[in-house]
Amino acid sequence: MLRQIEGSRAVAQAVALCRPEVVCAYPISPQTHIIEALGALVKAGDLSPCEFINVESEFAAMSVAIGASAAGARSFTATSSQGLLFMMEAVYNAGGLGLPIVMTLANRAIGAPINIWNDHSDAMAVRDAGWVQLFAETNQEAVDLHIQAFRLAEELSLPVMVCMDGFILTHASERVDLPTQEQVDAYLPPFEPRQLLDPDEPVSIGAMVGPEAFEEVRFIAHTRHQQGLVRIGELAGEFAEAFGRVSGGLVHQYRSADADTVVVALGSVLGTIKDLVDSLREQGMRIGVLGITSFRPFPIDAVRAALANTRRVVVVEKAFSVGFGGVLSTDVAMALTGMTVPVATVVAGLGGRPITKASLRTVFECADRGELERLTFLDLNRDLVEGELERMARTRRSGPSAENILRDLGTVASGIG
């Protein structure tokens, strides 16, 4: 059914159609509307049986999800940014235990300085925690990926994180095709846990493992992720047959078959990039796009195959590793090992800075001429940077850089969180 609906509320409807039995709730912008909407559905009796548990922190939310999943309940929660970091220990526990929890991550920058707007630094911070990470380009894909996520999680006994860009998607109202309960029930079978705390058949979940077996346990988790590389594509195919639209999968290509330059990215920025690529194609530039949906497990073979015939790769990413550079681009470069394809990183959109077609056009035209540097920070205000560096060199007690830069801009610091 087509509806004009906010992204967060569309995701809440999709999660409800998956019949979760436990929803652990702790609000943090910009994911709050998801759990608010689920809470309203539970209160109205429209989502039943389901226990909606208000917890005292994000750490508690993931801890309750772990307990609920281990007890055999289909479990869901959502978080963002600092909240994800607060639950970090439990996030690793869920991944290590292989519990099929589904969580929405409404991507938001990590402080300090505090920032509530979108980038991907939160997802990158937990990329090695053992969770499947699926990135949505649109709100329609966010809806579809949640339905696929529950099935994937429960088949592989792995937790799945569906990442959607905070505010850009979560708070955007657009047309979304919401499936019926009958469609979802036909696609997603009832939860049958692989591991279960049962008094009649007692087992230990989360026992200590020493050096004699820890590596093997971690390798099994890695093997399940490798199995996921197969099942993610298969489940996307089954979804397309059942729901009549293509959504999910490992990667998706756009006008890249004959491209000299291919732009690689995650999430909602792909829409802007595709619009620009259409314009550049009309001007004769041979440029295309590779969108990555499955960031973990990382689809090395699919990326390598998609980029095999291009002359250069430009990775646009909303996060970076301080002291090094690109995060996504490092994985892309690894996929291209042995190939003479240069990979350039363009860091963009940090802390919610707009990524404009005008700025991207300059970068892509530079890449097409073979002049793009290995690492570029899009729209970086070098005057501000140089002013602060000069201040730091001039006096030992130069003060906090964030506040200094705000004063240079004539902006008052905000205390919102």
Sequence and secondary structure as in RCSB ss.txt:
>XXXX:A:sequence
MLRQIEGSRAVAQAVALCRPEVVCAYPISPQTHIIEALGALVKAGDLSPCEFINVESEFAAMSVAIGASAAGARS
FTATSSQGLLFMMEAVYNAGGLGLPIVMTLANRAIGAPINIWNDHSDAMAVRDAGWVQLFAETNQEAVDLHIQAF
RLAEELSLPVMVCMDGFILTHASERVDLPTQEQVDAYLPPFEPRQLLDPDEPVSIGAMVGPEAFEEVRFIAHTRH
QQGLVRIGELAGEFAEAFGRVSGGLVHQYRSADADTVVVALGSVLGTIKDLVDSLREQGMRIGVLGITSFRPFPI
DAVRAALANTRRVVVVEKAFSVGFGGVLSTDVAMALTGMTVPVATVVAGLGGRPITKASLRTVFECADRGELERL
TFLDLNRDLVEGELERMARTRRSGPSAENILRDLGTVASGIG
>XXXX:A:secstr
 EEEEEHHHHHHHHHHHT  SEEEE   TTSHHHHHHHHHHHHTTSS S EEEE SSHHHHHHHHHHHHHTT  E
EEEE HHHHHHTHHHHHHHHHHT   EEEEEE    SS   S  SHHHHHTTTSS EEEE SSHHHHHHHHHHHH
HHHHHHT  EEEEEETTTTTT EEEEE   HHHHHHHS     SS   TTS   SS    TTTHHHHHHHHHHHH
HHHHHHHHHHHHHHHHHHSS   SSEEEES TT SEEEEE TTHHHHHHHHHHHHHHTT  EEEEEESEEES  H
HHHHHHTTT SEEEEEES  BTTTB SHHHHHHHHTTTS   EEEEE  GGG    HHHHHHHHHHHHTT   SE
EETT  HHHHHHHHHHHHH S    HHHHHHHHHT       
